[in-house]
Amino acid sequence: MGSSPLLGILVTKRSSKKRILKLYQRYHNVNLKLYTFTLEDILWKEQRIIGLSLTKGIWKQSSFPFPHVVYNRCFNKSSTAIQRIEKVIGRNRCFNTINFFNKWDINNILKQSKLKPYLPDTFLYNEVNVLEVLEKYKVIYIKPLYGAKGESVYRLELKDNRDIHISLHSLAPRFICRQSEGIHRKLDELFGQKKYLVQQGVHISQLDHQYFDIRVLVQKDILGEWTVSAITCRAAYEHYYNTSMCETVYDAEEILPRLFSPDKVNEIRCSLYELSVTAAQEAETYLGLLGELSVDFVLDEQRKIWIIELNGQPPKNIYNDLTCYKRKIYSRPLEYAYYLSQS
């Protein structure tokens, strides 16, 4: 192989090539040469790629051969482009093949595994009577099949007087349907023909009157094994349920002892590890080669763990203030890439 194996980091926009390369270059600790590129940078006929690299402190655009391994940082729902690259570099050399997850598909994959007891009941919006589901659970969430950052996640609550409160991001209702009249019309107005799913509302336990979730970042390491890199708690703003618009991100090690006794903390930590790694393994068998994902959990009022969703391209900026995790979360994908380059 001559000198160092080449890792190509595939990004969406040319304008983000430098920013992304800078981050990974900073935490670079294995024998790999890195460059970033976009799909437009591939010269298929010449079998070359115009990539951006940092050599001896100088940023340089140059023509590279195809890399030995590709780390996909392009938010994508289909693997067509990746498959085309794999025809050149070989199979199982591109990881995070698909990283924009379809929530319904993921739910069905996990439901067939031992994770089923941890999943809230979930239905396709256009295949279920929302009113019946609401009668059963009193609180439900309606979210897009393809969604990120908690966008367009609606919360519906059936009140004792039969009114239905429809909220977006904050608990204060955007709309109130009196005595469930016109609820179907209102929902069709909001969701129309778009693809949404309906999820049982878990009665989430709170931290100082704030909703919070537990995000576990799972990545593959230098041995190609799934491992947990970070466990954080994202606390929503007061009176908000959307933890993606979070006020604070805590290291879970700081929060769990406030919720559980010492022996219970250890038990919860072990459960989070095991469930997250299992979820990653299950997702990968269906989606193709993955190197990282995050699993979002909540605790209900009885402190039972629920898996809310998986995220195929977890934003890493939430770790900006948690320096204890920073090196690990950026260096792990490079270690895994090195592992693939040697296999």
Buried (B, 14 or more C-beta within 10 A) or exposed (E): EEEBBBBBBBBBEBEEBBEBBEBBBEBBEBEBBBBBBBBEBBEEEEEBBBBBBBEEEEEEBEEBBBBBBBBBBBBBEEBEBBEEBBEBBEEEBBBBBBBBBBBBBBBEBBEEBEBEEBBBBBBEBBEBEBBEBBEEBBBBBBBBBBBBEBEBBBBBBBEEEEBBBBBBBBBEBEBEBEEBEEBEEBBEEBBEEEBBBBBBBBEBBBBEEBBBBBBBBBBBBBEEEBBBBBBBBBBBBEEBBBBBBBEBBBBBEEBBEEBBEEEEBEEBBEEBBEBBBBBBEBBBEEBBBBBBBBBBBBBEEEEEBBBBBBBBBBEBEBBEEBEEBBEBBBBBBBBBBBBBBEE
